[in-house]
Amino acid sequence: MEKLLYLEASPRKTRSASIAVAKAFLETYAAAHPEDQIDALDLWTLPLPEFDGETIDAKYAVLHGQSQTPDQVKAWDAVKAIISRFTAADKYLFSLPMWNFGIPYKLKHFIDVITQPDLTFSYSPSAGYKGLVTKRPAAVVYARGGAYPVGTPGEAYDLQKVYVQLWLGFIGFTDIRPILVEPTLGTPETIAEANAAAADLARQIAQEM
């Protein structure tokens, strides 16, 4: 039995294009892998530690090889609990909308919490940075109002997919499978066509993962 972690980053729920495509993935995945466990994590209801005060001091104590104070240990334990849930998975599904050309702030907060030295990445002067979350596939559903094709002027505005791909690569992912839901703004026909194409791709990837 393996575990799939599903991270949901849209607050729109039943009106969300990214969630609708993720649900198509999850339904197919559950049918294709009935023995697997699916852990669903809604970033809009998950309590995340604030990354200030004792928490950030605890991080720098780790970075500099220093011991932590009791308050820093307590703060760091809250961070490690979130990371443990993340790294316990064998496979991943993310769904997220584009907000102001980037990602929702709830997802950014989550990324800032779990991207930590010696937990999801390591660093040494000789080897540089090394991701520690390795040999695991990730499917990512990106919903966005417009389209940002590679090689066009619009590509520069896509700070959603580019950022998530870079972050996943930094912490160790090499098998990243994007699913684009675009455009989510337009005529009813173009929107329905985009949603259907994304859902079909999501089902295909769910079968293969």
C-alpha positions in Angstrom: 0.0 0.0 0.0 1.2 3.5 -0.9 0.1 6.9 0.2 -1.0 9.7 -2.1 -1.0 13.2 -0.5 -3.4 15.6 -2.1 -2.8 19.3 -1.4 -5.7 21.7 -2.2 -4.9 25.4 -2.5 -8.1 26.9 -3.8 -10.8 28.4 -1.4 -13.5 28.3 -4.1 -14.3 24.6 -3.6 -17.4 23.7 -5.8 -16.6 26.7 -8.1 -12.9 25.8 -8.5 -11.6 24.6 -11.8 -8.4 23.3 -10.3 -10.4 21.2 -7.7 -12.7 19.9 -10.3 -9.8 18.5 -12.3 -8.2 17.2 -9.2 -11.4 15.3 -8.3 -11.3 13.6 -11.7 -7.7 12.6 -10.9 -8.6 11.3 -7.5 -11.6 9.3 -8.6 -9.6 7.5 -11.3 -6.7 7.0 -8.9 -8.9 5.4 -6.2 -10.3 3.0 -8.8 -6.9 2.2 -10.3 -5.2 1.9 -6.9 -7.8 0.7 -4.4 -5.2 -0.5 -1.9 -3.6 2.9 -1.6 -4.4 5.6 1.0 -5.3 9.2 0.0 -4.4 11.9 2.5 -6.3 15.1 1.6 -4.8 18.3 2.9 -6.9 21.5 2.5 -4.5 24.5 2.9 -7.5 26.7 3.8 -8.3 24.7 7.0 -4.8 23.5 8.0 -3.3 25.4 10.9 0.2 26.4 9.9 2.8 27.8 12.3 3.7 31.4 11.8 7.2 31.8 10.5 8.4 34.5 12.9 9.9 34.9 16.3 11.1 31.6 17.9 10.4 29.7 14.7 12.7 31.6 12.4 15.3 31.7 15.2 15.1 27.9 15.4 15.7 27.6 11.7 18.8 29.8 11.9 20.1 27.7 14.8 19.8 24.6 12.5 21.5 26.4 9.7 24.4 27.5 11.9 24.7 24.2 13.8 23.7 25.8 17.1 21.6 24.3 19.8 18.0 25.5 20.2 16.4 27.1 23.2 13.4 25.2 24.8 11.0 27.7 23.1 12.8 27.2 19.8 12.5 23.4 20.1 8.8 23.8 20.7 8.4 26.0 17.7 10.6 23.7 15.5 8.5 20.7 16.5 5.4 22.3 15.1 7.3 22.8 11.8 8.6 19.2 11.8 5.0 17.9 12.4 3.8 19.5 9.1 6.9 18.3 7.3 6.4 14.7 8.6 2.9 14.6 7.1 4.3 15.9 3.8 7.2 13.5 3.6 5.2 10.5 4.7 3.6 10.3 1.2 4.8 8.2 -1.7 3.0 10.2 -4.4 1.6 13.7 -4.6 -1.2 15.7 -6.2 -1.4 19.5 -6.0 -4.2 21.7 -7.2 -3.9 25.4 -7.3 -5.2 28.5 -9.1 -3.2 31.4 -10.4 -3.4 34.5 -8.2 -1.9 37.7 -9.6 0.3 35.6 -11.9 1.6 33.6 -8.9 0.2 31.3 -6.3 -2.2 31.7 -3.4 -0.7 33.0 -0.2 -1.8 29.9 1.7 0.3 27.7 -0.5 3.3 30.1 -0.2 2.9 29.9 3.6 2.9 26.1 3.4 6.0 26.1 1.2 7.8 28.5 3.6 7.0 26.1 6.5 8.2 22.9 4.9 11.2 24.0 3.0 13.7 23.5 5.8 17.4 22.5 6.1 18.0 18.8 6.9 14.3 18.0 6.5 13.5 18.7 2.9 16.8 19.9 1.6 20.5 19.8 2.7 23.4 22.1 2.0 27.2 21.7 2.1 29.9 23.9 0.7 31.2 21.0 -1.5 27.9 19.7 -2.8 25.7 22.8 -2.6 22.0 22.3 -2.2 20.4 18.9 -2.4 16.7 18.0 -2.3 15.7 15.3 0.2 12.2 14.5 -1.1 13.3 12.1 -3.9 12.0 9.3 -6.1 8.4 10.3 -5.8 6.1 11.5 -8.6 4.0 14.6 -8.4 1.0 15.7 -10.5 0.2 19.4 -10.4 -3.1 20.9 -11.6 -2.6 24.6 -12.5 -5.8 26.6 -13.2 -5.4 30.1 -14.8 -7.7 32.6 -16.5 -5.5 33.0 -19.5 -2.9 31.0 -21.4 0.9 31.6 -21.2 2.5 29.6 -24.0 6.2 29.0 -23.9 8.0 31.3 -26.4 5.4 34.0 -26.3 5.3 37.4 -24.5 2.7 35.9 -22.1 5.2 33.3 -20.8 6.9 36.0 -18.6 3.6 36.4 -16.7 3.5 32.8 -15.6 5.0 32.9 -12.1 2.6 30.1 -11.0 3.9 27.0 -12.8 7.4 28.3 -13.0 7.6 28.8 -9.2 6.0 25.5 -8.2 8.2 23.5 -10.7 11.3 25.3 -9.3 10.3 24.7 -5.7 9.5 21.0 -6.3 12.8 20.5 -8.0 14.7 22.3 -5.2 13.4 19.8 -2.6 14.1 16.8 -4.7 11.3 16.1 -7.2 12.3 15.0 -10.7 9.1 13.4 -11.9 6.7 16.4 -12.1 3.6 16.1 -14.3 1.8 19.4 -15.0 -1.9 19.5 -15.9 -3.0 22.9 -17.2 -6.5 24.1 -16.9 -6.6 27.2 -19.2 -8.2 29.4 -20.0 -10.8 29.5 -17.2 -12.0 32.9 -18.6 -13.6 33.0 -22.0 -16.7 31.7 -23.8 -18.6 28.8 -22.3 -17.4 26.6 -25.1 -13.7 27.4 -24.7 -13.9 27.0 -20.9 -15.7 23.6 -21.2 -13.2 22.4 -23.7 -10.3 23.4 -21.5 -11.8 21.8 -18.4 -12.5 18.6 -20.3 -9.0 18.3 -21.8 -7.4 18.9 -18.4 -9.7 16.3 -16.8 -8.8 13.7 -19.5 -5.1 14.3 -18.9 -5.6 14.1 -15.1 -7.3 10.7 -15.5 -4.5 9.4 -17.7 -1.8 10.5 -15.2 -3.8 9.0 -12.3 -3.8 5.7 -14.1 -0.1 5.8 -14.7 1.1 7.0 -11.2 
